[in-house]
Structure formats: structure tokens, C-alpha cells
Amino acid sequence: MIGPIGITQRQAEEHFDFILSLTDTQRVCWRIIREDAGSAMITPVNEVSPIPDEIQNQVEEFQKQFFDKTNCDS
């Protein structure tokens, strides 16, 4: 990840499409300094693919079997 790169609110507004494109393609993080002296950030987000139902079901079945076996051994 690159940044954060500091820019003003006006710069962010004027070049929003460019900033968003760099955030997505080049993993650039931006710190936007607001006119009221506050700040905000635009950062890339890692997306996690959902776990397929079949795998989720297998995990739940394994967990059930594991706990059943563990409880029987205690």
C-alpha cells in the first residue's frame, strides 16, 4: 500500500475519479484534509470472497463431530 498521501478537500473533489482509480489499481491511501481542519481517509479495502456453502457445511459437520468426540472422551 502506498501512502497516505495528503491532499486538500478541494483537490480531492476536483480529481475524485483519478484518486479513486489510483486507490483501486495502485493501492494508494489518501489523507484528505478538510476545510474545517478535520481529516478523512480514502483507502483500498481487501475483499474476502464468501465461503461456499459446501465448505461451510463440511466445517460445521467436522466441528460437530470433533466436539461430540471430545465430550465423549471427557
Phi and psi restraints in degrees (value plus and minus 20) as a CYANA .aco file:
   2 ILE   PHI    -126.8   -86.8
   2 ILE   PSI     114.9   154.9
   3 GLY   PHI      91.3   131.3
   3 GLY   PSI    -185.8  -145.8
   4 PRO   PHI     -98.3   -58.3
   4 PRO   PSI     123.6   163.6
   5 ILE   PHI    -119.5   -79.5
   5 ILE   PSI     105.0   145.0
   6 GLY   PHI    -103.5   -63.5
   6 GLY   PSI     109.7   149.7
   7 ILE   PHI    -160.2  -120.2
   7 ILE   PSI     142.2   182.2
   8 THR   PHI    -103.5   -63.5
   8 THR   PSI     144.2   184.2
   9 GLN   PHI     -80.6   -40.6
   9 GLN   PSI     -61.0   -21.0
  10 ARG   PHI     -82.0   -42.0
  10 ARG   PSI     -64.3   -24.3
  11 GLN   PHI     -80.8   -40.8
  11 GLN   PSI     -61.8   -21.8
  12 ALA   PHI     -82.8   -42.8
  12 ALA   PSI     -62.3   -22.3
  13 GLU   PHI     -86.1   -46.1
  13 GLU   PSI     -61.7   -21.7
  14 GLU   PHI     -91.2   -51.2
  14 GLU   PSI     -49.1    -9.1
  15 HIS   PHI    -143.0  -103.0
  15 HIS   PSI      10.6    50.6
  16 PHE   PHI     -77.5   -37.5
  16 PHE   PSI     -66.2   -26.2
  17 ASP   PHI     -81.1   -41.1
  17 ASP   PSI     -61.3   -21.3
  18 PHE   PHI     -84.4   -44.4
  18 PHE   PSI     -65.2   -25.2
  19 ILE   PHI     -81.9   -41.9
  19 ILE   PSI     -65.3   -25.3
  20 LEU   PHI     -84.8   -44.8
  20 LEU   PSI     -58.0   -18.0
  21 SER   PHI     -83.4   -43.4
  21 SER   PSI     -65.8   -25.8
  22 LEU   PHI     -85.4   -45.4
  22 LEU   PSI     -55.4   -15.4
  23 THR   PHI     -81.2   -41.2
  23 THR   PSI     -63.3   -23.3
  24 ASP   PHI     -94.7   -54.7
  24 ASP   PSI     -69.6   -29.6
  25 THR   PHI    -104.5   -64.5
  25 THR   PSI     -52.9   -12.9
  26 GLN   PHI    -132.7   -92.7
  26 GLN   PSI     -15.4    24.6
  27 ARG   PHI      39.1    79.1
  27 ARG   PSI      22.2    62.2
  28 VAL   PHI    -108.6   -68.6
  28 VAL   PSI     117.4   157.4
  29 CYS   PHI    -126.8   -86.8
  29 CYS   PSI     113.7   153.7
  30 TRP   PHI    -138.5   -98.5
  30 TRP   PSI     118.5   158.5
  31 ARG   PHI    -129.0   -89.0
  31 ARG   PSI      95.7   135.7
  32 ILE   PHI    -120.1   -80.1
  32 ILE   PSI      99.7   139.7
  33 ILE   PHI    -111.3   -71.3
  33 ILE   PSI      95.4   135.4
  34 ARG   PHI     -97.8   -57.8
  34 ARG   PSI     141.3   181.3
  35 GLU   PHI     -86.1   -46.1
  35 GLU   PSI     -44.8    -4.8
  36 ASP   PHI    -109.7   -69.7
  36 ASP   PSI      -4.8    35.2
  37 ALA   PHI      57.9    97.9
  37 ALA   PSI     -19.0    21.0
  38 GLY   PHI    -101.8   -61.8
  38 GLY   PSI    -198.5  -158.5
  39 SER   PHI    -167.9  -127.9
  39 SER   PSI     139.8   179.8
  40 ALA   PHI    -163.1  -123.1
  40 ALA   PSI     146.7   186.7
  41 MET   PHI    -148.7  -108.7
  41 MET   PSI     127.3   167.3
  42 ILE   PHI    -136.1   -96.1
  42 ILE   PSI     100.3   140.3
  43 THR   PHI    -153.1  -113.1
  43 THR   PSI     130.7   170.7
  44 PRO   PHI     -90.8   -50.8
  44 PRO   PSI     130.8   170.8
  45 VAL   PHI    -141.1  -101.1
  45 VAL   PSI     108.8   148.8
  46 ASN   PHI     -95.5   -55.5
  46 ASN   PSI     104.7   144.7
  47 GLU   PHI    -114.8   -74.8
  47 GLU   PSI     115.7   155.7
  48 VAL   PHI    -127.2   -87.2
  48 VAL   PSI     106.3   146.3
  49 SER   PHI     -87.5   -47.5
  49 SER   PSI     121.9   161.9
  50 PRO   PHI     -86.2   -46.2
  50 PRO   PSI     131.0   171.0
  51 ILE   PHI     -97.6   -57.6
  51 ILE   PSI     107.5   147.5
  52 PRO   PHI     -77.7   -37.7
  52 PRO   PSI     127.5   167.5
  53 ASP   PHI     -76.7   -36.7
  53 ASP   PSI     -59.5   -19.5
  54 GLU   PHI     -80.5   -40.5
  54 GLU   PSI     -63.9   -23.9
  55 ILE   PHI     -89.1   -49.1
  55 ILE   PSI     -61.5   -21.5
  56 GLN   PHI     -79.6   -39.6
  56 GLN   PSI     -62.1   -22.1
  57 ASN   PHI     -84.6   -44.6
  57 ASN   PSI     -60.3   -20.3
  58 GLN   PHI     -82.9   -42.9
  58 GLN   PSI     -61.6   -21.6
  59 VAL   PHI     -84.5   -44.5
  59 VAL   PSI     -64.3   -24.3
  60 GLU   PHI     -84.0   -44.0
  60 GLU   PSI     -59.8   -19.8
  61 GLU   PHI     -85.4   -45.4
  61 GLU   PSI     -63.1   -23.1
  62 PHE   PHI     -81.5   -41.5
  62 PHE   PSI     -63.9   -23.9
  63 GLN   PHI     -80.6   -40.6
  63 GLN   PSI     -65.1   -25.1
  64 LYS   PHI     -80.3   -40.3
  64 LYS   PSI     -66.9   -26.9
  65 GLN   PHI     -82.7   -42.7
  65 GLN   PSI     -61.3   -21.3
  66 PHE   PHI     -82.0   -42.0
  66 PHE   PSI     -68.0   -28.0
  67 PHE   PHI     -88.4   -48.4
  67 PHE   PSI     -56.7   -16.7
  68 ASP   PHI     -80.7   -40.7
  68 ASP   PSI     -65.3   -25.3
  69 LYS   PHI     -86.5   -46.5
  69 LYS   PSI     -62.2   -22.2
  70 THR   PHI     -83.4   -43.4
  70 THR   PSI     -61.9   -21.9
  71 ASN   PHI     -88.4   -48.4
  71 ASN   PSI     -53.4   -13.4
  72 CYS   PHI     -90.0   -50.0
  72 CYS   PSI     -53.4   -13.4
  73 ASP   PHI     -98.3   -58.3
  73 ASP   PSI     -35.1     4.9
